[in-house]
């Protein structure tokens, strides 16, 4: 977590407060799957959350130990390595989405929702990946089509 936080914005906080803030927000995001926060915090949290979900997908003991340093509660670590790892097993990245929601009334701070994609009740559905890009060479398209037909025949 230390190396990851070196490249994140400072968020006008000392080092220990910044680590504590991001750990707490990551735990809340994993628990509720959508939280409302300021835009700079949401953008910083997005990188931390994507890294944590990548650890959950790895599923190793080393990844579990690293995730324990990032998430505060054991129930959220368990959810990270079971529910979320299965949900995102086919996705290569981009597990979170930041949606701007305007400005806070008191101090006009820009606010945003950060949410996990591919969940029930999300603000905006995730884009489905295209099966074959139209810009691929014809031979690659034919190969992919042939592989798909072979997979269908085996079923």
C-alpha positions in Angstrom: 0.0 0.0 0.0 2.9 2.3 0.7 4.2 2.3 -2.9 0.7 2.7 -4.3 0.0 5.8 -2.1 3.2 7.6 -3.2 1.8 8.3 -6.6 -1.7 9.3 -5.3 -2.7 12.9 -4.6 -2.0 14.3 -1.2 -5.7 15.2 -0.5 -4.5 18.0 1.9 -3.8 15.4 4.6 -0.7 14.0 6.4 0.5 10.6 5.4 -1.1 8.6 8.2 -4.5 10.4 7.8 -4.4 9.7 4.0 -3.8 6.0 4.6 -6.5 5.8 7.2 -9.0 7.7 4.9 -8.4 5.4 1.9 -8.6 2.2 4.0 -11.9 3.3 5.5 -13.3 4.4 2.2 -12.2 1.1 0.5 -13.9 -0.9 3.3 -17.1 1.1 2.9 -17.0 0.8 -0.9 -16.7 -3.0 -0.6 -19.5 -3.2 1.9 -22.0 -0.9 0.2 -20.7 -1.1 -3.4 -21.5 2.6 -3.9 -20.4 5.6 -1.9 -20.7 9.4 -2.3 -17.5 11.4 -1.7 -15.6 14.3 -3.1 -14.2 14.0 -6.6 -10.5 14.0 -5.7 -11.1 11.3 -3.0 -13.1 9.2 -5.5 -10.3 9.4 -8.1 -7.7 8.3 -5.5 -9.9 5.6 -4.2 -10.5 4.2 -7.7 -6.9 3.2 -8.0 -6.8 1.6 -4.6 -10.0 -0.3 -5.1 -8.9 -1.6 -8.5 -5.7 -2.9 -7.0 -7.6 -4.5 -4.1 -10.0 -6.3 -6.5 -7.0 -7.5 -8.5 -5.6 -9.0 -5.3 -8.9 -10.7 -4.7 -8.9 -12.2 -8.2 -5.3 -13.5 -7.6 -6.6 -15.6 -4.7 -3.2 -16.5 -3.2 -2.1 -16.3 0.4 0.3 -13.4 -0.4 -2.6 -11.5 -2.0 -4.7 -12.2 1.1 -2.0 -10.8 3.4 -1.7 -7.7 1.2 -5.5 -7.2 1.2 -5.6 -7.4 5.0 -3.3 -4.4 5.0 -5.8 -2.5 2.8 -9.2 -3.5 4.1 -10.3 -3.0 7.7 -12.8 -5.8 8.3 -12.5 -9.6 7.8 -16.0 -9.8 6.3 -15.1 -7.4 3.5 -11.8 -9.3 2.8 -13.9 -12.5 2.6 -16.3 -10.8 0.2 -13.4 -9.5 -1.9 -11.9 -13.0 -2.4 -15.2 -14.8 -3.0 -18.1 -12.7 -4.3 -16.2 -9.9 -6.1 -13.5 -12.3 -7.4 -16.1 -14.4 -9.1 -18.0 -11.4 -10.4 -14.9 -9.9 -12.1 -13.2 -13.1 -13.2 -13.6 -12.3 -16.9 -12.9 -8.5 -16.5 -9.3 -7.3 -17.0 -9.6 -4.0 -15.1 -11.9 -1.1 -14.6 -13.8 -2.5 -11.7 -15.0 0.9 -10.4 -16.8 3.8 -12.0 -16.8 7.5 -10.9 -19.9 9.5 -11.7 -19.8 13.2 -11.0 -22.9 14.5 -9.2 -22.4 18.2 -8.9 -21.2 20.4 -6.1 -21.7 20.3 -2.4 -23.9 23.1 -1.1 -21.8 24.3 1.8 -18.4 24.7 0.3 -19.0 24.0 -3.4 -16.7 21.0 -3.4 -17.1 18.7 -6.5 -18.9 15.5 -5.4 -19.0 12.1 -7.1 -20.4 8.6 -6.6 -17.8 5.8 -6.9 -19.4 2.4 -7.5 -18.5 -1.1 -8.4 -19.5 -2.0 -12.0 -21.6 -5.1 -12.9 -23.8 -5.0 -9.8 -27.5 -4.7 -9.3 -28.8 -1.2 -9.2 -25.8 0.6 -10.7 -26.2 4.1 -11.9 -25.1 3.4 -15.4 -24.8 -0.1 -16.9 -21.4 -1.2 -17.9 -20.5 -1.5 -21.6 -20.4 -5.0 -23.0 -17.2 -5.8 -24.8 -17.5 -6.3 -28.5 -17.1 -9.9 -29.7 -14.8 -9.1 -32.6 -13.4 -5.7 -33.5 -14.2 -4.6 -37.1 -10.6 -3.4 -37.5 -9.0 -6.8 -37.0 -7.5 -8.3 -40.2 -9.8 -10.8 -41.9 -7.7 -13.8 -41.1 -7.9 -13.0 -37.4 -11.7 -12.6 -37.6 -12.0 -15.9 -39.4 -9.8 -17.6 -36.8 -11.9 -16.2 -34.0 -15.1 -17.2 -35.7 -13.8 -20.8 -36.3 -12.8 -21.0 -32.6 -16.3 -19.9 -31.5 -17.9 -22.5 -33.8 -15.7 -25.3 -32.4 -16.6 -24.3 -28.8 -20.3 -24.3 -29.7 -20.0 -27.8 -31.2 -18.3 -29.1 -28.1 -21.2 -28.0 -25.9 
